[in-house]
Amino acid sequence: MASKHLHDDDKFGKAAEAFAIFFGTPAFLIGQTVITVMWIVLNSIAFLHHWDPMPFLLLNFLYTIQSGYAAPLILLATNRQTARDKIQTELETAHREELQDETGVVLQEIKDLIKALR
């Protein structure tokens, strides 16, 4: 059951994680900066048609929409990672307890062997 959650098949969740990871990359930041600069420059020097005249309300609106989706996607990805971390911690704790039990058995066997040798 625990390993099923570690490799979740939730396509939406996986896509959200991919977006969240991409939002934090230099490629995204550079790309967004280039698009913003091009948008402003092209709207400032447009000879026939300014599709988004100053103060660039359409650009502001698009970034508002983007942030409205980015924040929940990042939270979803964070929640999924937290759930995976919790499962991993539980598995590691169970493994440590198994090792402790096995170590206790081995130590008892060693003590019994020492007694038998004396």
N, C-alpha and C positions, 0 to 999 in steps of 0.2 A: 504494500500500500504506500509506504513512504517513498519508494523509488519511483512510483508512478507520478507523484507530484514533482519530483525533481526533473523529470523529462515530460512536462505537461504538453499535451497536444493542442492546447488552446491557441488557435491561429490568430485571433484578435489580440490576445495577450502577447504572443510572440512578435506580432507586427508592432504593437505599442512599445515593446522593449527595443526593437530595432530603430524605431523613430526616436525614442528617448536617447539611445546611444548616439545616433546621428546628430541630434540637436547639440550635443556636446563636443563635436569634432571641429578641428580647425577648418576643414573643408566647408562645413556648413556656415561657420562664421564668416569665412572669406567670401563664399558664394553670396551670402545674404548682403554683405557689405558691397560687393561689386554690383549686385542688382539694385541696391538702394542708390548708389552713386550714379549708376546709369539712368535710373528712373528720374532722379533729380536733374541731372544734366540734360537729358532729352526733353524733359518738360520745361526746363528753363530756356533752352535754345530753339525749341520747336518753332518753325516759321509759319506753319499753317494751322496746326491744331495742338492745343495744350490739353491732353486728355485728363490731366490732373494738375490744374494750376495751383500756385502757392495758396495756402500753406500745405499742399499735398495731402488733402483729406482722404483721398482714395488709398494712398500708400499707408497712411495712419490706420485706416479702417482694415486694410489687409493684415497689417501687423497685429492689430487687436484680435482679429479672428485667429490668426496663427497662435498667439499667446493663449487664447481661450481654449484651443485644442492641445497645445503643447503642455500646459501645466497638468491637466488630468492624465495625459499619456505618460508623463514623467512619474506622476504619483502611482499610476497603475503598474508601471515597470518597477518602481521602488517596492511596492507592496508584494509583487511576485518574487522579487529578489529576497525580501525579508522572509517570505514563506519558505523559499528554498534554503535560506540560511538556517532557519529554525529546524527544518527537517534534517539538514546536514549535521547540526549540533546534536540533535537527538540521536542520530545514528552513531556519531562519534562517542557520545556519552555511553550508549549501550555497548559499543565495542570496548571502551575503556573498562567498563564494569566486567565484561567477559574476561578481559585480560587479567584484571585483578583477581577474579575467581580462579582462573587457571594458575596464576602465580601462587595463590594461597594453597592450591592442591599440590603444586610442585614443591613448595616450601615444606609442606607437611610430609611429603614423601622423602625429602632430603633429611628432615628431622628423624623420621622412622629409620632410614638407612644408617644414619649416624648412631642411633641407639642400638641398632642391630650389630654394628661394627664394634661397639664398646663391649 
